[in-house]
Amino acid sequence: MSVQAGSKVSNSTFLLTGFPGLEWEYPWLSIPFSCIYTMVLSGNCLVLHVIRTEPSLHQPMFYFLAMLALTDLCMGLSTVHTVLGILWGLSQEISLDACIAQAFFVHGLSCMESGVLLAMAFDRFTAISKPLRYTSILTNTRIISIGVAILGRSFLFITAPIVRLKFFDYCRPHILSHSFCLHQDLLRLACSDIRFNSFYALALVICTLFLDAVLILVSYILILHSVLIIASREERFKSLQTCVSHICAVLVFYIPIIGLTMVHRFGKHLSPVVHVLMGNIYILFPPLMNPIIYSVKTQQIRIRIQRWFTKPN
C-alpha cells in the first residue's frame, strides 16, 4: 500500500512510511527484515539465558551486559509490529495513543542503552584500575541502584514532552517519516506551540546522550592511563582486550545516531528511502550487533554457547 499525501485518515490516526517507491518489493523486503528481527529477539534472549543459567557469569560485568541485552530486546519488541506490519501488508495506520506510546518506549530505551553503556565503561575502569577492590566496589546492591537510576533517568525525564503530544493539534497531513513513531516526527505535524518540546528535547539529548558519550570518552582516557602504568606489555594487552567488546558496542550505538542526525540535518535533498533506511539502522543495528559482538569477543559466553551447540562425544 502506497502512502499518498492526499490520504484521508481520521484526526487521531497516522500513516507510517515504509520504503517509498518500493511498495511492490515489500514481500521480498519482509524476508531480510523478518530474519533481522528473529536474530534480534533470539540473540538477546540467548545472552540473557546464558547469563542467568551460568553461575560463573554472575559478576558485575555480565549483570550490566544483561541490562544491555534486555534493553535491546525491548527495543526490538517495541518496533517489530509496525515495521513488519507494513512490509507484510497488514497495516500502515497507527492511532495517536499507540504512536505516542511507541515514541515513549523508543526514546526511553535509546536513552537507557546510552546509560547502560556508560555504566559498562565505569565497570571496565573499575576492573582495570582497582582490580583488587572490583567486587567490593560494584556490589549487587550498587549494581541494582545503578540500574534503577538508569531506568528512572531514561523514562521519567521524557514523560513530560511525550505526554504533551497527546494535546497537540495535528493539522498537517498525518504522514510520518518512518515505519515507527518518533517524538520529532510528531512535532513536525503539529500546529500547536511546540517550543517547550523542542527546547526540552534538545536539552535532554545534550544531558543524556551527549553527556554519556563525553563521560565514556573520559572513562577510556582514564583506562588508557591506568593501562600504561602496567609494566608488563602482555598484561597491558590483556587489560585492553577486556574493553574491545564494549568499545564495539559504543560505536554500534553512536554511529547510527550520528548518521541519522546528519541525514535529517543535511540530507533534505536525499531520497525518502535513505531517511527510512537510516531510521531502521538506528533502531535495529545495535540490538542486532550487540549479541553477536559479545558472543564472539567474550570468551565465557562463547564457550557456553559452543557447549550447547556441540554434541558430546
BELUR-V775114 format. One record per backbone hydrogen bond with DSSP energy under -1.0 kcal/mol. NH is the residue of the N-H (numbers start at 1). CO is the residue of the C=O. Records with the same first field share a line. If there is no record, write none. Layout:
# BELUR-V775114
NH: CO + CO
This chain:
# BELUR-V775114
7: 4
13: 10
14: 94
15: 174
16: 92
17: 178
22: 19
25: 22
26: 23
29: 25
30: 26
33: 29
34: 30
35: 31
36: 32
37: 33
38: 34
39: 35
40: 36
41: 37
42: 38
43: 39
44: 40
45: 41
46: 42
47: 43
48: 44
49: 45
50: 46
51: 47
52: 48
53: 49
54: 50
57: 54
58: 55
59: 57
63: 59
64: 60
65: 61
66: 62
67: 63
68: 64
69: 65
70: 66
71: 67
72: 68
73: 69
74: 70
75: 71
76: 72
77: 73
78: 74
80: 76
83: 79
84: 80
86: 82
87: 83
88: 84
89: 86
90: 85
91: 85
94: 14
96: 12
99: 95
100: 96
101: 97
102: 98
103: 99
104: 100
105: 101
106: 102
107: 103
108: 104
109: 105
110: 106
111: 107
112: 108
113: 109
114: 110
115: 111
116: 112
117: 113
118: 114
119: 115
120: 116
121: 117
122: 118
123: 119
124: 120
125: 121
126: 122
127: 123
128: 124
129: 125
130: 126
137: 133
138: 134
139: 137
143: 139
144: 140
145: 141
146: 142
147: 143
148: 144
149: 145
150: 146
151: 147
152: 148
153: 149
154: 150
155: 151
156: 152
162: 158
163: 159
164: 160
166: 163
167: 164
172: 189
175: 173
176: 15
186: 182
187: 183
188: 184
191: 169
198: 194
199: 195
200: 196
201: 197
202: 198
203: 199
204: 200
205: 201
206: 202
207: 203
208: 204
210: 205
211: 206
212: 208
213: 209
214: 210
215: 211
216: 212
217: 213
218: 214
219: 215
220: 216
221: 217
222: 218
223: 219
224: 220
225: 221
226: 222
227: 223
228: 224
230: 227
236: 232
237: 233
238: 234
239: 235
240: 236
241: 237
243: 240
247: 243
248: 244
249: 245
250: 246
251: 247
252: 248
253: 249
254: 250
255: 251
258: 254
259: 255
260: 256
261: 257
262: 258
263: 259
264: 260
265: 261
266: 262
267: 263
270: 267
274: 271
275: 271
276: 272
277: 273
278: 274
279: 275
280: 276
281: 277
282: 278
283: 279
284: 280
285: 281
288: 284
289: 285
290: 286
293: 289
294: 290
295: 291
296: 292
297: 293
298: 294
302: 298
303: 299
304: 300
305: 301
306: 302
307: 303
308: 304
309: 305
310: 306
